[in-house]
Amino acid sequence: MEQVPLYQGLTFYEKYVQTQGLLALQKPRAEQANHDELCFQVTHQAMELWLKVVHQELEENVRRMDDDKLLEAAHGFHRCVEILKVCCAGLGVLETMSPLSYHGIRVTLGRGSGQDSPGFNRLLDCRPWVWPPFEKVMQRHGMTLIDVHRRPTAHWDEYRLASELMAFDEGFQTFRYAHFSLVRRIIGADVKSLKGIPASSLSRGTTEPLFKELWDVINVLTRETSDVYGGH
């Protein structure tokens, strides 16, 4: 029997987006644990795709910083921030599930956990290869972070780069907090995850920056200027 070409009869849009394969990645309705499982699976699949885009953008930003294209790199970090907002919104959609409905899905997860997300873990481990190129930019330009913050308009490109990198860091912390909030709402904070780890431990990551130096320098600047308004 002659095989029918995979894309025969499809529109150009369907071919480009590869909708046939994409829409076949979810469980058929008859196999779903309950009505909410499609929403749960699609949300996580979409999130992995978005985090893949973030990872590629970070890789490109390393090249931009190496080439001293600071404003292009700043724009790239801004894009990452916007994507993380989309991911947070996706987690908000999952808050429309009832806790009982989630537990019906949880049975099918086995030992699965959001902590196993390859996209999340790639971002969690991005400091060793994203921070050194930023440091080299500062070194090449003969300045430190405090120099940039003392005179932001005089060092505008460097300031924009540091600011957007900080915004990305903040966005990642916000994403982690949104995940913890979902867990607390749907599962509870005082129980163990499917990995046997207390769910409350997720809260620690919500205030752990990827690039601590960006946050520490703000304290330095505030202490330097606090005499102006009688601060400490």
Backbone hydrogen bonds, N-H to C=O, Kabsch-Sander energy under -0.5 kcal/mol:
donor,donor_aa,acceptor,acceptor_aa,energy
8,Q,5,P,-1.6
10,L,7,Y,-1.9
15,K,11,T,-2.1
16,Y,12,F,-2.5
17,V,13,Y,-2.9
18,Q,14,E,-1.1
19,T,14,E,-1.5
22,L,18,Q,-2.5
23,L,19,T,-2.9
24,A,21,G,-0.7
25,L,22,L,-1.3
31,E,28,P,-1.6
32,Q,28,P,-0.7
32,Q,29,R,-1.0
37,E,34,N,-1.4
38,L,35,H,-0.5
40,F,36,D,-2.2
41,Q,37,E,-2.9
42,V,38,L,-2.7
43,T,39,C,-2.2
44,H,40,F,-1.6
45,Q,41,Q,-2.4
46,A,42,V,-3.0
47,M,43,T,-1.9
48,E,44,H,-2.0
49,L,45,Q,-1.8
50,W,46,A,-2.4
51,L,47,M,-2.8
52,K,48,E,-1.5
53,V,49,L,-1.5
54,V,50,W,-2.1
55,H,51,L,-2.3
56,Q,52,K,-2.1
57,E,53,V,-2.4
58,L,54,V,-2.4
59,E,55,H,-2.1
60,E,56,Q,-2.2
61,N,57,E,-2.2
62,V,58,L,-1.9
63,R,59,E,-1.4
64,R,60,E,-2.4
65,M,61,N,-2.8
66,D,62,V,-2.2
67,D,63,R,-1.8
68,D,65,M,-1.5
69,K,64,R,-3.1
70,L,68,D,-1.4
73,A,69,K,-2.0
74,A,70,L,-2.5
75,H,71,L,-2.2
76,G,72,E,-2.0
77,F,73,A,-2.3
78,H,74,A,-2.0
79,R,75,H,-2.1
80,C,76,G,-1.8
81,V,77,F,-2.0
82,E,78,H,-2.1
83,I,79,R,-2.1
84,L,80,C,-2.3
85,K,81,V,-1.6
86,V,82,E,-1.5
87,C,83,I,-2.1
88,C,84,L,-2.2
89,A,85,K,-2.2
90,G,86,V,-2.0
91,L,87,C,-1.8
92,G,88,C,-1.7
93,V,89,A,-1.6
94,L,90,G,-1.4
95,E,91,L,-0.8
95,E,92,G,-0.7
96,T,93,V,-1.8
97,M,94,L,-1.7
102,Y,98,S,-2.1
103,H,99,P,-2.0
104,G,100,L,-1.2
105,I,101,S,-1.2
105,I,102,Y,-0.5
106,R,102,Y,-3.0
107,V,103,H,-1.2
108,T,105,I,-1.6
109,L,105,I,-0.5
109,L,106,R,-1.2
110,G,107,V,-0.6
112,G,109,L,-2.2
116,D,113,S,-2.1
117,S,114,G,-1.7
121,N,117,S,-2.4
122,R,118,P,-2.0
123,L,119,G,-1.5
124,L,120,F,-2.4
125,D,121,N,-1.4
126,C,123,L,-1.7
129,W,126,C,-1.3
130,V,126,C,-1.8
131,W,127,R,-2.3
134,F,130,V,-1.1
135,E,131,W,-2.5
136,K,132,P,-2.3
137,V,133,P,-1.6
138,M,134,F,-1.9
139,Q,135,E,-2.3
140,R,136,K,-2.9
141,H,137,V,-1.9
142,G,139,Q,-1.3
143,M,138,M,-2.4
148,V,144,T,-1.9
149,H,145,L,-2.2
150,R,146,I,-2.0
151,R,147,D,-1.5
154,A,151,R,-0.5
155,H,151,R,-1.2
156,W,153,T,-0.7
159,Y,155,H,-2.7
160,R,156,W,-2.9
161,L,157,D,-2.1
162,A,158,E,-2.6
163,S,159,Y,-2.8
164,E,160,R,-2.5
165,L,161,L,-2.2
166,M,162,A,-2.1
167,A,163,S,-2.1
168,F,164,E,-2.2
169,D,165,L,-2.2
170,E,166,M,-2.8
171,G,167,A,-2.7
172,F,168,F,-2.2
173,Q,169,D,-2.1
174,T,170,E,-2.5
175,F,171,G,-2.2
176,R,172,F,-2.2
177,Y,173,Q,-2.1
178,A,174,T,-2.6
179,H,175,F,-2.0
180,F,176,R,-2.3
181,S,177,Y,-2.8
182,L,178,A,-2.0
183,V,179,H,-2.4
184,R,180,F,-2.8
185,R,181,S,-2.1
186,I,182,L,-2.8
187,I,183,V,-2.8
188,G,183,V,-2.5
191,V,188,G,-0.5
193,S,197,I,-3.3
196,G,193,S,-2.2
199,A,191,V,-3.1
200,S,189,A,-1.2
201,S,198,P,-1.8
202,L,199,A,-1.8
203,S,200,S,-1.5
204,R,201,S,-1.1
205,G,201,S,-0.5
205,G,202,L,-0.8
206,T,203,S,-1.2
207,T,204,R,-1.2
208,E,205,G,-0.8
214,L,211,F,-1.4
215,W,211,F,-0.6
215,W,212,K,-1.0
216,D,212,K,-2.5
217,V,213,E,-1.8
218,I,215,W,-0.7
219,N,215,W,-0.9
219,N,216,D,-0.5
220,V,216,D,-1.5
221,L,217,V,-2.3
222,T,218,I,-2.3
223,R,219,N,-2.4
224,E,220,V,-2.0
225,T,221,L,-1.8
226,S,222,T,-1.1
228,V,225,T,-1.6
229,Y,226,S,-0.9
230,G,227,D,-0.6
231,G,226,S,-3.3
